[in-house]
Amino acid sequence: MPPTLSSLVNHSALKLVVRAGEDRLGTEVRWAHTSELADPVPYLEGGELLLTTAMKLDTDDPEAMRRYVRRLAGAGVVGLGFGVGVNLDAVPETLVAAAREEGLPLLEVPRRTPFIAISKAVSAAIAADQYRAVTAGFEAQRELTRAALGAEGPAALLGRLAAHIDGWAALYDASGAVVAAAPDWAARRAARLTADVERLRERPAPASAVVGGGDGEDGGDDRVELQSLGTGRRARGVLAVGTGTALGTAERYAVHSAVALLTLTTERSRALHAAELRLGAAVLRMLLAGEPDHARAVAGGLYGGLLDAPFRMVVAEPAAVPAPTPGPAAAPAGDTAPAAEGESAGADQDPLGSFADALEAAAARGGETVLVVPEGDRLTVLAPDGGAVVAACAQYAEGVEARRAGAAPSRDQGAAAAAGSGDLVIGLSAPTGPIAASTAHRQAEQALSVARRRGRTLVEHEQVAAGSVLPLLADDAVRAFADGMLRALRDHDARGRGDLVASLRAWLSRHGQWDAAAADLKVHRHTLRYRMRRVEEILGRSLDDPDVRMELWLALKATDASR
């Protein structure tokens, strides 16, 4: 315990007598300082026990004493020690009255107690308290290290940390999700801090923040500190600790030890993760090359289970494709350091990396195996069909769409949609197996292309295969083709020489049936036949050719879609 006024009064060698402020003796003393100045305030920091003999004070003036005591209290002085038998034989009543009025503890120091003895007592108590804190910190470090090296890993470390700080502790992964908490009830409290954790993750690591207390049965009036984990610019996790009051020295040592141990664990995991990414890239290349047996052999126990059941291929890219920059051509995925190793950009500048973290976190929570391969501005993922990773993709898309619509994403949607400041487009293949991996990859790429054309965040292959082809015509190149193909006919109609475009649309919609198309146009069938001959003459193409009829029909639909 740090020294207090009470501990000094109870010190048998000092013989101090309390003359005022008896109800404030529990106040901590940061230092003991001697001053005979009439105004020592400019030389004080607060928390001091000020010692004086009043050599330069007008103790006969009550108002002067009130001003003196008021100035000391305002500067944070915790107590005033008055030495008797040097300048005055007793403590002036004017000073006693002023101290009682202000509520400032006033201690009478006997003649035989030198001020240096009080300073030494305060110094010794502070040193002893610091030694106890350091000793407790080393003991906490040993316990936390043993816990971190045990079978339970971070979970056991959090339990020991919570006990040391007399509070709770929680660990968040790179996506901002709670992965462990101690005691168990703290998981609910930690989940309510997701927004604060996201804001901390957006700052370059290392970073820390203090957030206010919560309310309710799983919150309480606690004080929460957040500490980012990782040695790079991008946080690899966050540690949260909640206590009833500010952390003391011993508790601070314990938290710093926990941060160091969790950072070491995180960095070791990153090195293993980087090796897994390179292995995953090799497995993906073999699958796409039509070598499923070799892919299984390389995958081994790490990814082998993923290839034993139907999986989905996911391809994701930034919605806004960045302009190419000069430089050497990108090497194959397996020959470059994975994106997880790059630290040149902050979390808010790497939506693909954050999205990958979110998918891997979802896989970890769902007990799934997931293969993630970053390649420049593209992310390719193999995930179990119907599992947590596929669901996380859908939640991300729902969160982005909700944000675009001006609605607040749900907690699950927000955790994924907040993965980065830039939105992504995602293509999802149909369920498949290792033999058809290349087909699934093409399906995912086609779905991604459709998502980009339609302005959607996520498109599944089933939606492309089951939907109409007409939305695919909403493309600048298709519209340019359609306008060029029909321009001569539109120019003819614009000069008032007939309704060739309308007639062509009616004839094609009736599958070349003259009477039905003429009835729709309310003209004679011979008039319609004449108009179709004019179409052939102007275009220089025969309507007997089914390819020509198909191209003209799609051109009409493309121009209709753009109007």
C-alpha positions as CSV (number, residue, x, y, z in Angstrom):
1,M,0.0,0.0,0.0
2,P,1.3,3.5,-0.7
3,P,1.8,5.8,2.3
4,T,-1.2,7.7,3.6
5,L,-1.6,10.5,6.2
6,S,-3.1,7.9,8.5
7,S,0.0,5.6,8.2
8,L,2.3,8.6,9.0
9,V,0.2,9.5,12.1
10,N,0.3,5.9,13.3
11,H,4.1,5.8,12.7
12,S,5.4,5.4,16.3
13,A,8.7,7.3,15.7
14,L,7.2,10.4,14.2
15,K,4.8,11.4,17.1
16,L,2.5,13.4,14.8
17,V,-0.7,14.9,16.2
18,V,-3.8,15.6,14.1
19,R,-5.1,19.1,14.6
20,A,-7.6,19.3,11.6
21,G,-9.0,17.1,8.8
22,E,-9.4,13.9,10.8
23,D,-11.9,12.5,8.2
24,R,-9.3,12.8,5.4
25,L,-6.4,10.9,6.8
26,G,-6.9,8.0,4.3
27,T,-5.6,10.2,1.5
28,E,-2.4,8.9,-0.2
29,V,0.8,10.9,0.1
30,R,2.9,11.1,-3.1
31,W,5.7,13.0,-1.5
32,A,6.8,15.1,1.5
33,H,8.0,18.6,0.7
34,T,9.4,21.4,2.9
35,S,8.8,25.0,2.1
36,E,8.9,28.3,4.1
37,L,7.6,30.3,1.1
38,A,4.5,32.4,1.6
39,D,3.2,30.9,-1.7
40,P,4.8,27.5,-2.5
41,V,2.1,26.5,-5.0
42,P,4.1,27.2,-8.1
43,Y,6.6,24.6,-7.0
44,L,4.1,21.8,-6.2
45,E,2.6,19.1,-8.3
46,G,-0.2,17.9,-6.1
47,G,-0.4,15.0,-3.7
48,E,2.3,16.4,-1.3
49,L,2.4,16.6,2.4
50,L,3.7,20.2,2.9
51,L,6.0,20.8,5.9
52,T,6.6,24.3,7.3
53,T,7.4,26.3,10.4
54,A,5.6,29.5,9.2
55,M,8.8,31.6,9.2
56,K,7.3,33.8,6.4
57,L,3.6,33.5,7.2
58,D,1.5,36.2,8.9
59,T,-0.1,33.8,11.4
60,D,-1.8,36.6,13.3
61,D,-4.0,37.5,10.2
62,P,-6.9,35.0,10.0
63,E,-7.7,36.1,6.4
64,A,-4.1,35.6,5.3
65,M,-4.2,32.0,6.8
66,R,-7.4,31.3,5.0
67,R,-5.9,32.4,1.7
68,Y,-2.8,30.3,2.3
69,V,-4.7,27.2,3.1
70,R,-7.1,27.7,0.3
71,R,-4.2,28.0,-2.2
72,L,-2.7,24.8,-0.9
73,A,-5.9,22.8,-1.1
74,G,-6.5,24.1,-4.6
75,A,-3.0,22.9,-5.7
76,G,-3.8,19.4,-4.5
77,V,-1.8,19.4,-1.3
78,V,-3.1,16.5,0.8
79,G,-1.9,17.7,4.2
80,L,0.0,20.4,6.0
81,G,2.6,19.5,8.7
82,F,3.4,22.3,11.1
83,G,6.7,22.1,13.0
84,V,6.4,23.6,16.5
85,G,9.3,24.7,18.8
86,V,11.2,26.3,15.9
87,N,9.5,29.6,15.0
88,L,6.3,29.1,17.1
89,D,5.8,27.1,20.2
90,A,2.3,25.9,19.1
91,V,0.2,25.6,16.0
92,P,-1.5,29.0,15.5
93,E,-5.2,28.9,16.1
94,T,-5.8,31.0,12.9
95,L,-4.1,28.2,10.9
96,V,-6.1,25.5,12.7
97,A,-9.4,27.4,12.0
98,A,-8.5,27.9,8.3
99,A,-7.6,24.2,7.9
100,R,-10.8,23.0,9.5
101,E,-12.8,25.4,7.4
102,E,-11.1,24.1,4.2
103,G,-11.1,20.5,5.3
104,L,-7.3,20.2,4.9
105,P,-5.6,17.8,7.3
106,L,-3.3,19.6,9.6
107,L,-0.6,17.7,11.5
108,E,1.5,19.0,14.4
109,V,5.1,18.0,14.2
110,P,6.9,17.9,17.5
111,R,10.3,19.7,18.0
112,R,12.1,16.4,18.3
113,T,10.9,15.1,14.9
114,P,12.9,16.6,12.1
115,F,11.2,17.1,8.8
116,I,13.8,14.9,7.1
117,A,12.5,12.0,9.2
118,I,9.0,12.5,7.8
119,S,10.5,12.7,4.2
120,K,12.4,9.5,4.8
121,A,9.3,7.7,6.1
122,V,7.3,8.7,3.0
123,S,10.1,7.8,0.7
124,A,10.6,4.4,2.4
125,A,6.9,3.6,2.2
126,I,6.8,4.6,-1.5
127,A,9.8,2.5,-2.2
128,A,8.3,-0.5,-0.3
129,D,5.1,-0.1,-2.3
130,Q,6.9,0.0,-5.6
131,Y,9.0,-3.1,-4.6
132,R,5.8,-4.9,-3.7
133,A,4.3,-3.9,-7.1
134,V,7.4,-5.0,-9.0
135,T,7.5,-8.3,-7.1
136,A,3.8,-8.9,-7.7
137,G,4.4,-8.0,-11.4
138,F,7.2,-10.5,-11.8
139,E,5.1,-13.2,-10.1
140,A,2.2,-12.3,-12.4
141,Q,4.5,-12.5,-15.4
142,R,5.6,-16.0,-14.3
143,E,2.0,-17.2,-13.8
144,L,0.9,-15.7,-17.1
145,T,3.8,-17.3,-19.0
146,R,3.0,-20.7,-17.5
147,A,-0.6,-20.2,-18.5
148,A,0.3,-19.1,-22.0
149,L,2.5,-22.2,-22.5
150,G,-0.2,-24.6,-21.2
151,A,-2.7,-26.6,-23.2
152,E,-5.4,-23.9,-22.8
153,G,-3.2,-21.1,-24.1
154,P,-4.7,-17.6,-24.2
155,A,-7.9,-18.8,-22.4
156,A,-5.9,-19.8,-19.3
157,L,-3.8,-16.6,-19.6
158,L,-6.9,-14.5,-19.5
159,G,-8.1,-16.3,-16.4
160,R,-4.9,-15.6,-14.5
161,L,-4.9,-12.0,-15.7
162,A,-8.5,-11.4,-14.5
163,A,-7.5,-12.7,-11.1
164,H,-4.5,-10.5,-10.9
165,I,-6.3,-7.3,-11.8
166,D,-9.4,-8.2,-9.8
167,G,-11.6,-7.7,-12.9
168,W,-12.2,-9.3,-16.2
169,A,-10.2,-9.8,-19.5
170,A,-11.2,-10.6,-23.1
171,L,-9.3,-11.3,-26.3
172,Y,-10.5,-10.2,-29.8
173,D,-9.2,-11.7,-33.0
174,A,-8.1,-9.8,-36.1
175,S,-11.7,-9.4,-37.2
176,G,-12.8,-7.9,-33.9
177,A,-14.7,-10.9,-32.7
178,V,-14.4,-12.1,-29.1
179,V,-12.5,-15.4,-29.0
180,A,-12.0,-15.8,-25.2
181,A,-13.0,-14.1,-22.0
182,A,-12.6,-14.6,-18.3
183,P,-14.7,-15.0,-16.2
184,D,-17.3,-16.5,-18.5
185,W,-19.8,-13.7,-18.0
186,A,-17.2,-11.2,-19.4
187,A,-17.9,-12.5,-22.9
188,R,-21.2,-10.6,-22.9
189,R,-19.6,-7.4,-21.6
190,A,-16.8,-7.7,-24.2
191,A,-19.2,-8.2,-27.1
192,R,-20.7,-4.8,-26.3
193,L,-17.4,-3.1,-27.0
194,T,-17.2,-4.2,-30.6
195,A,-17.5,-0.7,-31.9
196,D,-14.7,0.6,-29.7
197,V,-12.5,-2.3,-30.7
198,E,-13.2,-1.6,-34.4
199,R,-12.1,2.1,-33.9
200,L,-8.9,0.9,-32.2
201,R,-8.1,-1.5,-35.0
202,E,-8.4,1.3,-37.5
203,R,-5.4,3.0,-35.8
204,P,-1.8,1.9,-36.5
205,A,-0.5,-0.6,-33.9
206,P,0.5,-0.3,-31.2
207,A,-2.5,1.6,-29.9
208,S,-4.5,1.8,-26.7
209,A,-7.7,3.4,-25.5
210,V,-9.8,3.8,-22.3
211,V,-13.5,3.5,-22.7
212,G,-16.2,4.4,-20.2
213,G,-18.1,1.9,-18.0
214,G,-21.1,0.0,-19.1
215,D,-24.5,-0.5,-17.5
216,G,-26.7,-3.4,-16.9
217,E,-26.1,-6.8,-15.3
218,D,-23.2,-7.7,-17.6
219,G,-21.6,-4.3,-17.7
220,G,-21.5,-2.5,-14.4
221,D,-19.6,0.7,-13.8
222,D,-16.2,-0.6,-14.9
223,R,-13.3,1.1,-16.5
224,V,-12.1,-0.7,-19.6
225,E,-8.7,-0.5,-21.3
226,L,-8.1,-1.7,-24.8
227,Q,-4.6,-2.7,-26.0
228,S,-3.8,-3.7,-29.6
229,L,-1.7,-6.7,-30.3
230,G,0.9,-7.2,-33.0
231,T,4.2,-5.6,-34.1
232,G,3.1,-4.4,-37.5
233,R,1.0,-1.4,-38.4
234,R,-2.1,-3.6,-38.5
235,A,-3.5,-4.9,-35.3
236,R,-3.6,-8.7,-35.1
237,G,-5.9,-8.7,-32.1
238,V,-7.0,-6.6,-29.1
239,L,-6.8,-7.3,-25.4
240,A,-9.5,-5.7,-23.2
241,V,-9.3,-5.5,-19.4
242,G,-12.1,-4.2,-17.1
243,T,-11.6,-3.1,-13.5
244,G,-13.6,-1.1,-11.0
245,T,-10.9,1.6,-10.7
246,A,-7.7,2.7,-12.6
247,L,-5.0,0.1,-12.7
248,G,-2.3,0.2,-10.0
249,T,1.3,-0.4,-10.6
250,A,1.2,-4.2,-10.0
251,E,-1.9,-4.5,-12.2
252,R,-0.2,-2.5,-14.9
253,Y,2.8,-4.8,-14.9
254,A,0.4,-7.8,-15.3
255,V,-1.4,-6.2,-18.2
256,H,1.9,-5.3,-20.0
257,S,3.1,-8.9,-19.5
258,A,-0.1,-10.2,-21.0
259,V,0.2,-7.9,-24.0
260,A,3.7,-9.1,-24.6
261,L,2.8,-12.7,-24.3
262,L,-0.2,-12.4,-26.5
263,T,1.8,-10.5,-29.1
264,L,4.4,-13.2,-29.1
265,T,1.7,-15.8,-29.6
266,T,0.1,-13.7,-32.3
267,E,3.4,-13.2,-34.2
268,R,4.2,-16.9,-33.9
269,S,0.8,-17.7,-35.3
270,R,1.4,-15.2,-38.1
271,A,4.5,-17.1,-39.2
272,L,2.7,-20.4,-39.2
273,H,-0.2,-18.7,-41.0
274,A,2.1,-17.4,-43.7
275,A,3.4,-20.9,-44.3
276,E,-0.2,-22.2,-44.4
277,L,-1.1,-19.6,-47.0
278,R,1.8,-20.7,-49.2
279,L,0.8,-24.3,-48.9
280,G,-2.8,-23.3,-49.6
281,A,-1.8,-21.5,-52.7
282,A,0.0,-24.6,-54.0
283,V,-3.1,-26.7,-53.3
284,L,-5.3,-24.3,-55.2
285,R,-2.9,-24.3,-58.2
286,M,-3.0,-28.1,-58.4
287,L,-6.8,-28.2,-58.1
288,L,-7.1,-25.6,-60.9
289,A,-4.6,-27.5,-63.0
290,G,-6.8,-30.7,-62.8
291,E,-4.5,-32.6,-60.4
292,P,-6.8,-33.4,-57.4
293,D,-4.7,-36.4,-56.3
294,H,-1.6,-34.3,-56.0
295,A,-3.6,-31.5,-54.3
296,R,-4.8,-34.0,-51.7
297,A,-1.3,-35.3,-51.1
298,V,0.1,-31.7,-50.6
299,A,-2.9,-30.7,-48.4
300,G,-2.3,-33.5,-46.0
301,G,-4.1,-33.0,-42.7
302,L,-4.1,-29.2,-42.9
303,Y,-6.6,-28.9,-45.8
304,G,-7.3,-32.5,-46.7
305,G,-10.6,-32.5,-44.7
306,L,-11.9,-29.6,-46.8
307,L,-11.5,-31.7,-50.0
308,D,-13.5,-34.7,-48.6
309,A,-16.9,-32.9,-48.7
310,P,-18.6,-30.4,-51.1
311,F,-17.0,-27.0,-51.0
312,R,-17.7,-23.6,-52.5
313,M,-15.2,-21.4,-54.4
314,V,-15.3,-17.8,-53.5
315,V,-13.6,-15.0,-55.5
316,A,-13.6,-11.4,-54.0
317,E,-12.2,-8.2,-55.4
318,P,-12.4,-4.5,-54.5
319,A,-15.5,-2.9,-55.9
320,A,-13.4,0.0,-57.2
321,V,-10.6,-1.6,-59.2
322,P,-7.3,0.4,-58.5
323,A,-5.4,1.8,-61.4
324,P,-2.3,-0.3,-62.3
325,T,1.0,1.1,-61.0
326,P,4.4,0.7,-62.8
327,G,6.5,-2.1,-61.5
328,P,7.5,-5.7,-62.0
329,A,4.8,-8.2,-62.9
330,A,3.2,-10.0,-60.0
331,A,4.6,-13.5,-59.3
332,P,2.4,-16.5,-58.8
333,A,0.6,-16.7,-55.5
334,G,2.9,-19.4,-54.1
335,D,6.1,-17.5,-54.9
336,T,5.2,-14.3,-53.0
337,A,4.7,-13.4,-49.4
338,P,1.0,-13.6,-48.6
339,A,-1.0,-10.5,-48.1
340,A,-1.2,-11.2,-44.4
341,E,2.5,-10.5,-44.1
342,G,2.3,-7.0,-45.7
343,E,2.3,-4.1,-43.4
344,S,2.5,-1.1,-45.8
345,A,-1.1,-0.2,-45.4
346,G,-3.4,0.3,-42.4
347,A,-6.4,-1.9,-41.8
348,D,-8.7,0.8,-43.3
349,Q,-6.7,0.5,-46.6
350,D,-6.9,-3.3,-46.9
351,P,-10.5,-4.4,-47.2
352,L,-9.4,-7.7,-48.8
353,G,-7.1,-8.5,-45.9
354,S,-9.7,-7.6,-43.3
355,F,-12.3,-9.6,-45.2
356,A,-10.0,-12.6,-45.2
357,D,-9.5,-12.1,-41.4
358,A,-13.3,-12.1,-40.9
359,L,-13.7,-15.3,-42.9
360,E,-10.9,-17.1,-41.0
361,A,-12.4,-16.0,-37.7
362,A,-15.8,-17.3,-38.8
363,A,-14.1,-20.6,-39.7
364,A,-12.4,-20.8,-36.3
365,R,-15.7,-20.1,-34.5
366,G,-17.5,-22.7,-36.6
367,G,-14.8,-25.3,-36.3
368,E,-14.3,-25.4,-40.1
369,T,-11.2,-25.7,-42.3
370,V,-10.9,-22.8,-44.9
371,L,-8.3,-22.3,-47.6
372,V,-7.6,-18.6,-48.3
373,V,-5.3,-17.5,-51.1
374,P,-4.6,-13.7,-51.6
375,E,-3.3,-12.8,-55.0
376,G,-2.8,-9.0,-55.4
377,D,-6.2,-7.4,-55.7
378,R,-8.1,-10.7,-55.6
379,L,-8.9,-13.2,-52.8
380,T,-9.8,-16.8,-53.6
381,V,-11.4,-19.0,-50.9
382,L,-12.4,-22.6,-50.6
383,A,-15.0,-23.1,-47.9
384,P,-17.3,-25.9,-46.8
385,D,-20.7,-25.7,-48.5
386,G,-23.3,-24.5,-46.1
387,G,-20.8,-23.6,-43.4
388,A,-19.9,-20.5,-41.3
389,V,-17.6,-19.0,-44.0
390,V,-20.3,-19.0,-46.7
391,A,-22.7,-17.5,-44.1
392,A,-20.1,-14.8,-43.3
393,C,-19.9,-13.9,-47.0
394,A,-23.7,-13.4,-47.0
395,Q,-23.6,-11.4,-43.8
396,Y,-20.9,-9.1,-45.3
397,A,-23.1,-8.5,-48.4
398,E,-26.2,-7.8,-46.3
399,G,-24.2,-5.4,-44.2
400,V,-22.9,-3.5,-47.2
401,E,-26.4,-3.4,-48.8
402,A,-27.9,-2.1,-45.5
403,R,-25.2,0.6,-45.2
404,R,-25.9,1.7,-48.8
405,A,-29.6,1.8,-48.0
406,G,-28.9,4.0,-45.0
407,A,-29.9,1.4,-42.5
408,A,-27.8,0.3,-39.5
409,P,-26.3,-3.2,-40.1
410,S,-27.0,-5.8,-37.5
411,R,-24.2,-6.9,-35.1
412,D,-23.3,-9.9,-37.3
413,Q,-23.5,-7.9,-40.5
414,G,-21.6,-5.0,-39.0
415,A,-18.7,-7.2,-37.9
416,A,-18.2,-8.4,-41.5
417,A,-19.2,-5.2,-43.3
418,A,-16.8,-3.2,-41.2
419,A,-13.9,-5.3,-42.5
420,G,-12.5,-2.4,-44.5
421,S,-13.4,1.1,-45.7
422,G,-13.6,-0.1,-49.4
423,D,-16.5,-2.4,-50.5
424,L,-15.9,-5.7,-52.2
425,V,-17.7,-7.7,-54.9
426,I,-17.9,-11.4,-54.4
427,G,-18.7,-14.3,-56.7
428,L,-19.7,-17.7,-55.2
429,S,-19.6,-21.0,-57.1
430,A,-22.0,-23.9,-56.9
431,P,-21.1,-26.7,-54.5
432,T,-18.4,-28.8,-56.0
433,G,-15.6,-31.3,-55.3
434,P,-11.8,-31.5,-56.1
435,I,-12.3,-32.9,-59.6
436,A,-14.5,-30.0,-60.8
437,A,-12.5,-27.3,-59.0
438,S,-11.5,-25.5,-62.2
439,T,-15.2,-25.4,-63.2
440,A,-16.1,-23.9,-59.8
441,H,-13.4,-21.3,-60.2
442,R,-14.9,-20.2,-63.5
443,Q,-18.4,-20.1,-62.0
444,A,-17.1,-17.9,-59.2
445,E,-15.4,-15.6,-61.7
446,Q,-18.6,-15.4,-63.8
447,A,-20.7,-14.7,-60.7
448,L,-18.2,-11.9,-59.7
449,S,-18.4,-10.4,-63.1
450,V,-22.2,-10.3,-62.9
451,A,-22.0,-8.8,-59.4
452,R,-19.8,-6.0,-60.7
453,R,-22.1,-5.4,-63.7
454,R,-25.2,-5.3,-61.6
455,G,-23.7,-3.2,-58.8
456,R,-24.3,-6.0,-56.4
457,T,-22.0,-7.1,-53.5
458,L,-22.5,-10.9,-53.8
459,V,-23.8,-13.0,-56.6
460,E,-24.0,-16.8,-56.4
461,H,-23.6,-19.0,-59.5
462,E,-27.1,-20.4,-59.0
463,Q,-28.5,-16.9,-59.4
464,V,-26.6,-16.5,-62.7
465,A,-27.7,-19.9,-64.1
466,A,-31.3,-19.6,-63.0
467,G,-31.8,-15.9,-63.9
468,S,-32.5,-14.1,-67.1
469,V,-29.8,-13.2,-69.6
470,L,-31.2,-9.8,-70.1
471,P,-29.5,-8.1,-67.0
472,L,-26.2,-9.2,-68.6
473,L,-26.9,-6.8,-71.5
474,A,-26.5,-3.8,-69.1
475,D,-23.0,-3.2,-70.3
476,D,-21.5,-0.2,-72.2
477,A,-19.9,-2.5,-74.8
478,V,-23.2,-4.3,-75.5
479,R,-25.1,-1.0,-75.6
480,A,-22.6,0.4,-78.1
481,F,-23.0,-2.7,-80.3
482,A,-26.8,-2.4,-80.2
483,D,-26.8,1.3,-81.0
484,G,-24.4,0.7,-83.9
485,M,-26.5,-2.2,-85.3
486,L,-29.8,-0.3,-85.1
487,R,-28.5,3.2,-86.0
488,A,-29.3,3.0,-89.7
489,L,-32.9,1.9,-89.0
490,R,-33.4,4.6,-86.4
491,D,-32.0,7.2,-88.8
492,H,-34.5,6.0,-91.4
493,D,-37.4,6.3,-89.0
494,A,-36.2,9.7,-87.8
495,R,-36.6,11.0,-91.4
496,G,-40.2,10.1,-91.4
497,R,-40.0,7.2,-93.8
498,G,-41.6,4.5,-91.8
499,D,-41.6,2.6,-88.5
500,L,-38.9,0.0,-89.3
501,V,-37.7,-0.4,-85.7
502,A,-41.2,-0.9,-84.2
503,S,-42.1,-3.2,-87.1
504,L,-38.9,-5.3,-86.6
505,R,-39.6,-5.6,-82.9
506,A,-43.2,-6.8,-83.5
507,W,-42.2,-9.3,-86.2
508,L,-39.4,-10.8,-84.0
509,S,-41.7,-11.0,-81.0
510,R,-44.2,-12.9,-83.0
511,H,-41.5,-15.3,-84.2
512,G,-41.9,-14.2,-87.9
513,Q,-45.7,-14.7,-88.0
514,W,-46.8,-12.1,-90.5
515,D,-50.5,-12.0,-89.7
516,A,-50.0,-11.8,-85.9
517,A,-47.3,-9.1,-86.1
518,A,-49.3,-7.1,-88.6
519,A,-52.3,-7.2,-86.3
520,D,-50.2,-5.9,-83.5
521,L,-49.0,-3.0,-85.7
522,K,-52.5,-2.5,-87.2
523,V,-51.2,-2.6,-90.7
524,H,-51.7,-4.9,-93.7
525,R,-49.4,-7.9,-93.8
526,H,-48.1,-6.8,-97.2
527,T,-47.0,-3.5,-95.6
528,L,-45.1,-5.4,-93.0
529,R,-43.5,-7.6,-95.6
530,Y,-42.3,-4.5,-97.4
531,R,-40.9,-3.0,-94.2
532,M,-38.9,-6.2,-93.4
533,R,-37.5,-6.1,-97.0
534,R,-36.4,-2.5,-96.3
535,V,-34.8,-3.7,-93.0
536,E,-32.8,-6.3,-94.9
537,E,-31.8,-3.7,-97.6
538,I,-30.6,-1.1,-95.1
539,L,-28.7,-3.6,-92.8
540,G,-27.4,-5.7,-95.7
541,R,-28.3,-8.8,-93.8
542,S,-30.9,-11.5,-94.3
543,L,-33.7,-12.1,-91.7
544,D,-33.8,-15.7,-92.7
545,D,-30.5,-16.2,-90.8
546,P,-31.3,-17.2,-87.2
547,D,-28.1,-15.6,-85.9
548,V,-29.1,-12.3,-87.5
549,R,-32.6,-12.5,-85.9
550,M,-31.0,-13.3,-82.5
551,E,-28.5,-10.4,-82.7
552,L,-31.3,-8.0,-83.7
553,W,-33.5,-9.1,-80.8
554,L,-30.8,-8.8,-78.3
555,A,-29.9,-5.3,-79.7
556,L,-33.5,-4.2,-79.3
557,K,-33.5,-5.6,-75.7
558,A,-30.2,-3.9,-74.9
559,T,-31.4,-0.5,-76.1
560,D,-34.7,-1.0,-74.2
561,A,-32.8,-1.7,-71.0
562,S,-30.7,1.5,-71.4
563,R,-33.8,3.7,-71.8
